[in-house]
Amino acid sequence: MNDLPTQRSRERVTMTEHTTTDDVLPDEGTPVATDSVDAALESLDSDGLEGYNYAYLDEHTKREVRRSVLKAVAIPGHQVPYASRPMPLARGWGTGGIQASLSILGPEDTFKVIDQGADESINAANIRRLAENTADVPTTTDTTEADLIQSRHRIPEEVLTDEQRLVLQVPITDALRTVDPSDAANRRRHAHKNYGKMWVHLYENVVEYGEIKISSRYPTMVAGRYLMDPSPIPRWDVPKLDHADHLTVLAAGREARLYAVPPHTEVEPLAFDDRQFTVERFPEQACHACGSTDTYLVEVSEEATEDGDNAFETRYACNDASFCAKRRKNPDLPKDHHLEEAVDWGPGTPDAPTDDAGTPVEQGGAGE
């Protein structure tokens, strides 16, 4: 025991002898060789992320995720558990979508990331950069050029083909959680196809509002069997999942579950015979940038040109920034411009319904 302080002193003397004149001694503790820190930083600049495995995740993790995806494709709409790994961002910011994307991303793929319709948001840019650095794959903001598309809360306006795959980020996997917070009870309901409680929830919507007022996460039946939460996409995008040519994978990292909608699968929103499913309506509105009337529009507030009491004015704009840029160059560009045959893809902007007197009424309202 008496030799311990002497040994530590020797180690300190030895380290001091090998340090340079630029070494620092924080709080009179162990010397830090600044030349070694500079060398480490230089190696990062030169080598990038070569120390990581291809596409960041280890091969065992990617195989496990791909097996879960295959099971989800075999049972459309069924929630499949998987071992969600820690990722270089907080859970709730797309960790499930990233794990699914990196697991099925190939060296020849072109990758696109959308964050609520935008390609240049911080989250989308960082995910795109992660794929570039660890998988060395090309990235794009053009929907038609992408082989794999990861999206948060939107499906692109341009038609997706059978050669493309769509990964949607999901915060909440179970549509039944809206009516019952118990996952155990909800899994029994899925097993028995017992969705009566959701039908009651929709009926209460009609009684209170005159129509079904669910703006996103609209409950849908997949292949006539499982009730699915389509992620927080707007109702506008739900029809795009029905009999689509592309594969859709929905992944939640926080809940460690994923599910899928295979190509050419029936996806039917829940609705009543006298209260049909409707999409968002933008009557007499158009994108102020490109003039589109058949895209999903969002309200944006911009500073008014003239000073006054109202310093800001509200305008409508396309939510899909990539397609809006194309429409600004070619206002007549169709959504299926890259295909040889015309395809019915999603809704157009429907006119507001009117009564016999020509007065606009709410579709699905109590007056019907």
KEMI-623107 format. One line per 5 residues: their letters; for each residue x negated, y, z of C-alpha. Coordinates in pm, whole numbers, plus 50000, padded with zeros to 5 digits. Layout:
# residues N
a = X,Y,Z | ...
This chain:
# residues 368
mndlp = 50000,50000,50000 | 49714,50238,50076 | 49587,50199,49718 | 49912,50328,49563 | 49842,50703,49587
tqrsr = 49490,50645,49456 | 49625,50450,49155 | 49873,50727,49072 | 49597,50982,49095 | 49386,50780,48853
ervtm = 49678,50758,48606 | 49728,51131,48627 | 49360,51199,48566 | 49358,50959,48270 | 49664,51126,48110
tehtt = 49511,51470,48165 | 49191,51365,47988 | 49386,51256,47677 | 49606,51568,47647 | 49522,51866,47430
tddvl = 49467,52227,47532 | 49824,52303,47426 | 49973,52060,47678 | 50226,52197,47926 | 50278,52096,48284
pdegt = 50648,52147,48373 | 50696,52217,48746 | 50346,52077,48817 | 50468,51730,48712 | 50335,51485,48454
pvatd = 50161,51659,48160 | 50345,51652,47826 | 50136,51628,47511 | 50281,51885,47273 | 50088,51746,46977
svdaa = 50278,51415,47015 | 50612,51603,47018 | 50518,51785,46698 | 50421,51453,46539 | 50754,51303,46633
lesld = 50943,51596,46482 | 50735,51575,46164 | 50814,51205,46133 | 51185,51281,46156 | 51154,51540,45880
sdgle = 50970,51298,45653 | 51142,50969,45726 | 51499,51092,45785 | 51713,50814,45933 | 51519,50521,45790
gynya = 51504,50367,46136 | 51879,50302,46131 | 52048,50003,45975 | 52221,50047,45639 | 52539,50251,45691
yldeh = 52443,50309,46057 | 52627,50006,46203 | 52450,49674,46261 | 52540,49384,46032 | 52725,49188,46302
tkrev = 52955,49484,46368 | 53027,49539,45999 | 53105,49170,45945 | 53341,49175,46244 | 53522,49483,46110
rrsvl = 53548,49332,45761 | 53699,49013,45905 | 53959,49224,46086 | 54034,49411,45762 | 54086,49081,45578
kavai = 54328,48966,45846 | 54512,49299,45830 | 54543,49267,45452 | 54678,48912,45491 | 54944,49033,45741
pghqv = 55054,49379,45615 | 55139,49623,45893 | 55018,49393,46173 | 54780,49553,46425 | 54452,49363,46440
pyasr = 54212,49423,46733 | 53842,49470,46669 | 53536,49559,46875 | 53515,49936,46838 | 53156,50054,46877
pmpla = 53025,50385,47013 | 52972,50634,46732 | 52782,50964,46714 | 53100,51162,46780 | 53373,51159,47043
rgwgt = 53659,50912,47024 | 53965,51077,46880 | 53766,51248,46603 | 53777,50966,46351 | 53555,50695,46502
ggiqa = 53788,50419,46380 | 53797,50556,46027 | 53418,50592,46021 | 53363,50233,46135 | 53605,50101,45873
slsil = 53452,50318,45600 | 53090,50232,45680 | 53177,49861,45703 | 53324,49845,45351 | 53098,50108,45192
gpedt = 52874,49960,44922 | 52552,50094,44767 | 52729,50167,44438 | 53026,50347,44595 | 53097,50719,44583
fkvid = 53233,50852,44913 | 53486,51129,44975 | 53604,51263,45313 | 53917,51473,45366 | 54015,51653,45685
qgade = 54381,51759,45666 | 54345,51830,45294 | 54011,52012,45318 | 53676,51877,45202 | 53458,52143,45363
sinaa = 53569,52131,45726 | 53299,52063,45986 | 53429,51714,46063 | 53453,51611,45696 | 53109,51752,45614
nirrl = 52944,51576,45908 | 53098,51238,45826 | 52994,51279,45464 | 52641,51366,45573 | 52624,51060,45799
aenta = 52707,50836,45503 | 52455,51013,45281 | 52172,50980,45534 | 52232,50622,45649 | 52374,50455,45337
dvptt = 52214,50674,45068 | 52540,50686,44870 | 52662,50973,44653 | 52946,51184,44789 | 53204,51394,44611
tdtte = 53497,51627,44668 | 53675,51507,44352 | 53942,51247,44429 | 53921,51084,44086 | 53544,51025,44118
adliq = 53558,50856,44461 | 53556,50481,44517 | 53618,50510,44892 | 53819,50793,45048 | 53840,50857,45421
srhri = 54115,51095,45519 | 54261,51256,45826 | 54636,51319,45810 | 54673,51339,45429 | 54693,51126,45114
peevl = 54552,51306,44807 | 54786,51463,44554 | 54613,51292,44262 | 54712,50932,44190 | 54487,50668,44347
tdeqr = 54403,50364,44133 | 54347,49994,44204 | 53971,50057,44199 | 53990,50294,44496 | 54028,50233,44870
lvlqv = 54181,50471,45121 | 54089,50474,45492 | 54319,50675,45720 | 54218,50788,46068 | 54478,50692,46327
pitda = 54516,50842,46676 | 54813,50623,46783 | 54857,50279,46628 | 55207,50178,46743 | 55518,50355,46618
lrtvd = 55715,50205,46909 | 55510,50398,47162 | 55737,50693,47088 | 56024,50507,47253 | 55835,50287,47503
psdaa = 55485,50352,47644 | 55437,49982,47735 | 55209,49817,47477 | 55289,49471,47616 | 55664,49524,47569
nrrrh = 55610,49670,47222 | 55402,49372,47110 | 55687,49143,47211 | 55920,49359,47003 | 55690,49328,46702
ahkny = 55671,48951,46750 | 56051,48922,46749 | 56105,49201,46494 | 56318,49373,46755 | 56326,49739,46656
gkmwv = 56663,49834,46801 | 56511,50093,47033 | 56362,50280,46738 | 56697,50280,46559 | 56853,50431,46872
hlyen = 56583,50699,46872 | 56663,50788,46510 | 57036,50795,46588 | 56976,51036,46876 | 56786,51259,46630
vveyg = 57087,51267,46400 | 57326,51343,46688 | 57110,51628,46815 | 56990,51785,46489 | 57221,51654,46219
eikis = 56931,51477,46046 | 56617,51281,46135 | 56368,51543,46252 | 56034,51358,46248 | 55768,51566,46076
srypt = 55478,51316,46086 | 55411,50956,46196 | 55743,50864,46036 | 55824,50498,46125 | 55811,50269,45821
mvagr = 55874,49900,45755 | 55591,49720,45574 | 55674,49421,45353 | 56010,49396,45531 | 55844,49262,45847
ylmdp = 55639,49498,46067 | 55721,49848,46183 | 55418,50067,46114 | 55292,50406,46220 | 55156,50554,45893
spipr = 54926,50790,46088 | 55009,51162,46120 | 55054,51208,45746 | 55350,51432,45658 | 55672,51277,45528
wdvpk = 55563,51407,45187 | 55292,51139,45170 | 55494,50840,45294 | 55641,50750,44949 | 55286,50729,44810
ldhad = 55227,50412,45015 | 55520,50226,44859 | 55398,49978,44593 | 55074,50174,44556 | 54792,50035,44343
hltvl = 54523,50104,44604 | 54438,49940,44937 | 54507,50149,45248 | 54328,50070,45575 | 54438,50249,45893
aagre = 54187,50236,46180 | 54187,50367,46537 | 53854,50367,46720 | 53988,50475,47058 | 54247,50195,47062
arlya = 54018,49946,46882 | 54289,49838,46637 | 54336,49851,46262 | 54606,49757,46014 | 54648,49773,45639
vppht = 54886,49819,45348 | 54769,49600,45057 | 54830,49705,44697 | 55182,49662,44557 | 55338,49629,44904
evepl = 55683,49757,44989 | 55675,50043,45239 | 56022,50165,45338 | 56087,50454,45579 | 56359,50383,45834
afddr = 56682,50566,45756 | 57061,50529,45770 | 57291,50488,45472 | 57448,50828,45537 | 57127,50995,45658
qftve = 56864,50927,45396 | 56491,50975,45435 | 56388,51319,45307 | 56055,51488,45251 | 55956,51843,45335
rfpeq = 56127,52103,45117 | 55973,52424,44978 | 56255,52581,44773 | 56154,52886,44573 | 55796,52863,44705
achac = 55471,52809,44517 | 55099,52803,44596 | 54974,53161,44589 | 54638,53046,44447 | 54735,52808,44165
gstdt = 55112,52844,44137 | 55189,52476,44204 | 55544,52386,44307 | 55506,52006,44310 | 55242,51975,44586
ylvev = 55255,51972,44964 | 55238,52336,45074 | 55130,52485,45405 | 55180,52833,45542 | 54871,53052,45567
seeat = 54853,53398,45721 | 54638,53651,45544 | 54568,54016,45605 | 54809,54237,45417 | 54675,54464,45145
edgdn = 54851,54765,45290 | 54822,54887,45645 | 55140,54892,45847 | 55323,54737,46136 | 55278,54391,45984
afetr = 54903,54357,45941 | 54937,53995,45823 | 55157,53832,45563 | 55252,53465,45528 | 55183,53283,45203
yacnd = 55204,52925,45087 | 54904,52727,44963 | 54830,52374,44847 | 54710,52159,45133 | 54491,51950,44899
asfca = 54203,52192,44838 | 54036,51976,44571 | 54346,51948,44353 | 54428,52316,44406 | 54089,52410,44262
krrkn = 54164,52203,43952 | 54509,52358,43918 | 54356,52706,43926 | 54156,52613,43616 | 54445,52429,43449
pdlpk = 54789,52516,43593 | 54958,52241,43388 | 54728,51961,43507 | 54941,51657,43605 | 54865,51443,43908
dhhle = 54796,51142,43683 | 54573,51330,43436 | 54294,51073,43474 | 54516,50776,43381 | 54622,50649,43042
eavdw = 54984,50600,43147 | 55211,50830,43345 | 55263,50726,43708 | 55535,50832,43949 | 55324,50945,44246
gpgtp = 55492,51093,44548 | 55763,51356,44549 | 55790,51685,44372 | 55927,51986,44554 | 56304,51918,44569
daptd = 56557,52194,44543 | 56762,52273,44850 | 57096,52086,44829 | 57411,52294,44801 | 57778,52241,44877
dagtp = 58067,52279,44630 | 58053,52653,44668 | 57683,52665,44589 | 57576,52746,44945 | 57249,52581,45053
veqgg = 57292,52317,45321 | 57052,52094,45512 | 57019,51755,45346 | 57147,51486,45577 | 57329,51748,45782
age = 57648,51705,45977 | 57846,51867,45701 | 57801,51571,45467
